[in-house]
Amino acid sequence: MRHQDGTFPGVAGARIYHQSWLPDGTAKAGILLVHGLAEHSGRYSNLVNHMVARDYAVYGLDHIGHGKSEGTRVYVGEFADYTDVLDSYVKQVRATHPNMPIFLYGHSIGALIAAVFLLDYPVDLAGVVFSGPCVKVPANVSAVTVLLAKILSHVVPKLGLSAIDASGISCDPAQVQAYIDDPLVYCGKTTARLASELLKAMRRISDEAAAITLPTLIVQGGADTVVDPDGAQMLHSAINSRDKTLKIYDGFYHEVHNEPEHAQVLADISAWLDAHAGA
């Protein structure tokens, strides 16, 4: 395996960190990793090791305000700060591999970013994998709460509102502790502006997801407490792809690729990718 990294300019002058893991031989396809909220692209070693061993090249960037990228932690001026940068990165990877099949792999908020990206940008991709997609407005978030978040996002945009409960990311205590101890993981509260932008993006997906027509695989932990598992079913029903698969893993938590039984999940994902890499 060969590892490469670097930076490129993002929005508001922020340098965006990116890295890639490449097989020693010729890659049969590429996977562009879109990570979740408060974490970074370096937390996917199970996925990377599994896929690179099967001749996939894996590419990942740290979103603005995340990981090794610059920017105020878990804050954006608008949701397009994520998707514009993702568009730049997809173009970079495509320019390097003009004929190679490329898949998006979006986890959690990364799945939301990937979905909005597919709505807004014409792209040449072989398919998309949504993992634990955070695409559904939580049932306990009322219209009043949405309005309050919108107001706060303008009045005190960097006010912290809520933080991720790390205990829900995996059934494996070692994975939870590694998350807590990771200096590149932000364990503080999500800013009001970002919370408002996320809710706005979720509403877009519920209204516009039919515009997504790429071959799609959705993997979801059935016991996920970080996002509503019903969001995976909603997304599967709403997209207009004639080639779509939903896999629910009973008893699994949020990061299905980091569960004790992650080998089963990764085998399912790589089998789906293999079936679509030559399409």
C-alpha positions as CSV (number, residue, x, y, z in Angstrom):
1,M,0.0,0.0,0.0
2,R,1.2,3.5,-0.9
3,H,0.1,6.5,1.1
4,Q,0.1,10.1,-0.2
5,D,-1.2,13.3,1.2
6,G,-1.2,17.1,0.7
7,T,-3.4,20.2,0.7
8,F,-5.3,22.3,-1.7
9,P,-7.1,25.7,-1.3
10,G,-10.7,25.5,-0.2
11,V,-13.3,28.2,0.7
12,A,-12.4,31.4,2.6
13,G,-8.7,30.7,2.0
14,A,-8.7,27.6,4.2
15,R,-6.2,24.9,3.2
16,I,-7.9,21.5,2.9
17,Y,-6.0,18.3,3.8
18,H,-6.4,15.3,1.6
19,Q,-4.8,11.8,1.5
20,S,-4.9,8.7,-0.5
21,W,-4.2,5.0,0.0
22,L,-3.2,3.2,-3.2
23,P,-2.6,-0.4,-4.1
24,D,0.9,-1.4,-5.2
25,G,-0.4,-2.5,-8.6
26,T,-3.0,-0.9,-10.8
27,A,-6.2,0.2,-9.2
28,K,-9.4,-1.2,-10.7
29,A,-11.5,1.6,-9.3
30,G,-11.4,4.5,-6.8
31,I,-13.4,5.2,-3.7
32,L,-13.8,8.9,-2.6
33,L,-14.4,9.0,1.1
34,V,-16.6,11.7,2.6
35,H,-16.3,11.5,6.4
36,G,-18.8,12.4,9.1
37,L,-19.2,15.2,11.5
38,A,-16.4,16.2,13.9
39,E,-14.1,13.4,12.7
40,H,-11.7,13.1,9.8
41,S,-10.6,10.9,6.9
42,G,-8.0,9.1,8.9
43,R,-10.5,7.1,10.9
44,Y,-11.4,4.6,8.2
45,S,-8.5,2.1,8.5
46,N,-10.8,-0.9,8.4
47,L,-12.4,0.3,5.2
48,V,-9.0,1.4,3.7
49,N,-7.2,-1.9,4.5
50,H,-10.1,-4.0,3.1
51,M,-10.5,-2.1,-0.1
52,V,-6.8,-1.4,-1.0
53,A,-6.1,-5.2,-0.6
54,R,-8.8,-5.7,-3.3
55,D,-7.1,-3.2,-5.6
56,Y,-9.2,-0.2,-4.9
57,A,-7.6,3.2,-4.5
58,V,-9.1,5.2,-1.6
59,Y,-9.1,9.0,-1.5
60,G,-10.3,11.1,1.4
61,L,-10.3,14.8,2.4
62,D,-10.9,16.4,5.8
63,H,-13.8,18.9,5.5
64,I,-13.2,22.5,6.3
65,G,-13.1,22.9,10.1
66,H,-12.3,19.2,10.6
67,G,-9.2,17.0,11.1
68,K,-6.0,18.5,9.5
69,S,-7.9,21.0,7.4
70,E,-8.0,24.7,8.4
71,G,-11.1,26.5,9.4
72,T,-13.2,27.1,12.6
73,R,-14.1,23.7,14.1
74,V,-17.5,22.3,12.9
75,Y,-18.5,25.6,11.4
76,V,-19.4,26.6,7.9
77,G,-20.8,29.8,6.4
78,E,-23.1,27.8,4.3
79,F,-23.5,24.1,3.4
80,A,-21.9,24.7,0.0
81,D,-18.6,25.2,1.8
82,Y,-18.6,21.4,2.0
83,T,-20.0,20.5,-1.5
84,D,-17.9,23.1,-3.4
85,V,-14.7,21.7,-1.9
86,L,-15.9,18.1,-2.6
87,D,-16.5,19.1,-6.2
88,S,-12.9,20.4,-6.4
89,Y,-11.5,17.2,-5.0
90,V,-13.6,15.0,-7.3
91,K,-12.3,16.9,-10.3
92,Q,-8.7,16.4,-9.0
93,V,-9.1,12.7,-8.6
94,R,-10.9,12.4,-12.0
95,A,-8.1,14.4,-13.7
96,T,-5.5,11.9,-12.3
97,H,-7.6,8.9,-13.3
98,P,-9.7,10.0,-16.4
99,N,-10.9,6.4,-17.2
100,M,-11.1,4.8,-13.8
101,P,-14.5,4.1,-12.2
102,I,-15.0,6.2,-9.1
103,F,-17.4,5.7,-6.3
104,L,-18.5,8.1,-3.5
105,Y,-18.6,6.7,0.0
106,G,-20.4,9.1,2.4
107,H,-20.7,8.3,6.1
108,S,-23.2,10.0,8.4
109,I,-23.1,13.8,7.7
110,G,-20.7,12.8,4.9
111,A,-23.6,10.9,3.3
112,L,-25.7,14.1,3.5
113,I,-22.8,16.0,1.9
114,A,-22.5,13.4,-0.8
115,A,-26.3,13.4,-1.5
116,V,-26.5,17.2,-1.8
117,F,-23.4,17.1,-4.0
118,L,-25.2,14.7,-6.3
119,L,-28.1,17.1,-6.5
120,D,-26.0,20.1,-7.4
121,Y,-23.1,18.9,-9.5
122,P,-23.1,16.9,-12.8
123,V,-20.6,14.2,-12.1
124,D,-19.2,11.1,-13.9
125,L,-19.4,8.5,-11.1
126,A,-19.9,4.7,-11.1
127,G,-22.1,4.7,-8.0
128,V,-22.5,5.9,-4.4
129,V,-22.4,4.1,-1.0
130,F,-24.3,5.8,1.9
131,S,-23.3,4.6,5.3
132,G,-25.4,5.5,8.3
133,P,-26.9,8.5,6.3
134,C,-27.8,11.5,8.4
135,V,-30.5,12.7,6.0
136,K,-33.7,12.7,8.2
137,V,-34.6,15.6,10.5
138,P,-34.8,13.9,13.9
139,A,-38.3,13.3,15.2
140,N,-37.6,15.3,18.4
141,V,-36.7,18.4,16.4
142,S,-39.9,20.5,16.1
143,A,-40.6,23.4,13.8
144,V,-39.9,25.7,16.7
145,T,-36.5,24.2,17.2
146,V,-35.7,24.6,13.5
147,L,-36.7,28.2,13.7
148,L,-34.7,28.8,16.8
149,A,-31.6,27.2,15.2
150,K,-32.1,29.5,12.2
151,I,-32.3,32.5,14.4
152,L,-29.2,31.5,16.5
153,S,-27.3,30.8,13.3
154,H,-27.5,34.5,12.4
155,V,-27.3,36.0,15.9
156,V,-24.6,33.8,17.5
157,P,-23.5,31.5,14.6
158,K,-20.6,30.0,16.5
159,L,-22.6,29.2,19.6
160,G,-22.3,25.5,20.6
161,L,-25.6,23.6,20.7
162,S,-25.0,19.9,21.0
163,A,-22.3,17.2,20.8
164,I,-22.1,13.7,19.5
165,D,-22.5,10.9,22.1
166,A,-19.4,8.9,21.4
167,S,-20.9,5.7,23.0
168,G,-23.2,5.4,20.0
169,I,-20.5,5.1,17.3
170,S,-19.7,1.4,17.8
171,C,-20.5,-1.6,20.0
172,D,-16.7,-2.0,20.4
173,P,-15.4,-0.2,23.5
174,A,-12.0,0.1,22.0
175,Q,-13.3,2.0,19.0
176,V,-15.2,4.3,21.3
177,Q,-12.1,5.0,23.4
178,A,-10.0,5.5,20.3
179,Y,-12.5,8.1,19.1
180,I,-12.5,9.9,22.4
181,D,-8.6,9.9,22.5
182,D,-8.1,11.0,18.9
183,P,-6.7,14.5,19.0
184,L,-8.1,15.2,15.5
185,V,-11.7,14.4,16.6
186,Y,-13.6,17.4,17.8
187,C,-15.5,16.5,20.9
188,G,-17.1,19.9,21.4
189,K,-20.6,21.1,20.5
190,T,-21.8,21.7,16.9
191,T,-22.1,25.4,16.1
192,A,-25.5,27.0,15.6
193,R,-24.8,27.9,12.0
194,L,-23.7,24.4,11.1
195,A,-26.8,22.9,12.8
196,S,-29.1,25.2,10.8
197,E,-27.3,24.4,7.6
198,L,-27.6,20.6,8.3
199,L,-31.3,20.9,8.9
200,K,-31.7,22.8,5.7
201,A,-29.8,20.2,3.8
202,M,-31.9,17.4,5.3
203,R,-35.0,19.1,4.1
204,R,-33.6,19.3,0.6
205,I,-32.9,15.6,0.6
206,S,-36.5,14.8,1.7
207,D,-37.8,17.1,-1.1
208,E,-35.3,16.4,-3.9
209,A,-33.8,13.0,-3.5
210,A,-35.6,11.6,-6.6
211,A,-33.0,13.5,-8.6
212,I,-30.4,11.0,-7.5
213,T,-30.2,8.2,-10.1
214,L,-26.8,6.7,-9.6
215,P,-26.4,3.0,-8.6
216,T,-26.7,3.2,-4.8
217,L,-25.9,1.0,-1.8
218,I,-27.1,2.1,1.6
219,V,-25.7,0.4,4.8
220,Q,-27.2,1.1,8.1
221,G,-26.9,-0.1,11.7
222,G,-30.2,-1.2,13.0
223,A,-29.4,0.0,16.6
224,D,-28.0,3.3,15.5
225,T,-28.6,6.0,18.1
226,V,-26.4,8.8,16.5
227,V,-28.8,9.1,13.5
228,D,-32.3,7.9,12.9
229,P,-32.1,4.5,11.2
230,D,-35.4,5.3,9.4
231,G,-33.4,7.9,7.4
232,A,-31.8,5.0,5.4
233,Q,-35.2,3.7,4.5
234,M,-36.4,7.1,3.6
235,L,-33.4,7.7,1.3
236,H,-33.8,4.3,-0.3
237,S,-37.4,4.9,-1.1
238,A,-36.9,8.5,-2.3
239,I,-34.0,8.1,-4.7
240,N,-34.9,7.4,-8.3
241,S,-32.2,4.9,-9.1
242,R,-33.2,1.7,-10.8
243,D,-30.2,0.0,-9.1
244,K,-30.5,0.5,-5.4
245,T,-29.8,-1.7,-2.4
246,L,-30.5,-1.2,1.3
247,K,-28.7,-3.4,3.9
248,I,-29.8,-3.0,7.6
249,Y,-27.5,-4.7,10.1
250,D,-29.5,-5.7,13.2
251,G,-27.9,-4.6,16.5
252,F,-25.1,-2.6,14.8
253,Y,-24.4,0.9,15.9
254,H,-23.5,4.0,13.8
255,E,-20.1,3.2,12.3
256,V,-20.9,-0.2,10.7
257,H,-17.3,-0.3,9.3
258,N,-16.0,-0.1,12.9
259,E,-18.2,-2.7,14.5
260,P,-16.8,-6.0,15.8
261,E,-18.4,-7.7,12.8
262,H,-17.1,-5.1,10.4
263,A,-15.6,-7.8,8.1
264,Q,-19.2,-8.9,7.2
265,V,-20.1,-5.3,6.3
266,L,-17.0,-4.6,4.3
267,A,-17.4,-7.9,2.4
268,D,-20.9,-6.8,1.4
269,I,-19.7,-3.4,0.3
270,S,-16.7,-4.7,-1.7
271,A,-19.0,-7.3,-3.4
272,W,-21.4,-4.5,-4.4
273,L,-18.5,-2.4,-5.7
274,D,-17.0,-5.3,-7.6
275,A,-20.4,-5.8,-9.4
276,H,-20.5,-2.2,-10.4
277,A,-16.8,-1.4,-11.1
278,G,-17.0,-2.7,-14.6
279,A,-20.4,-1.2,-15.4
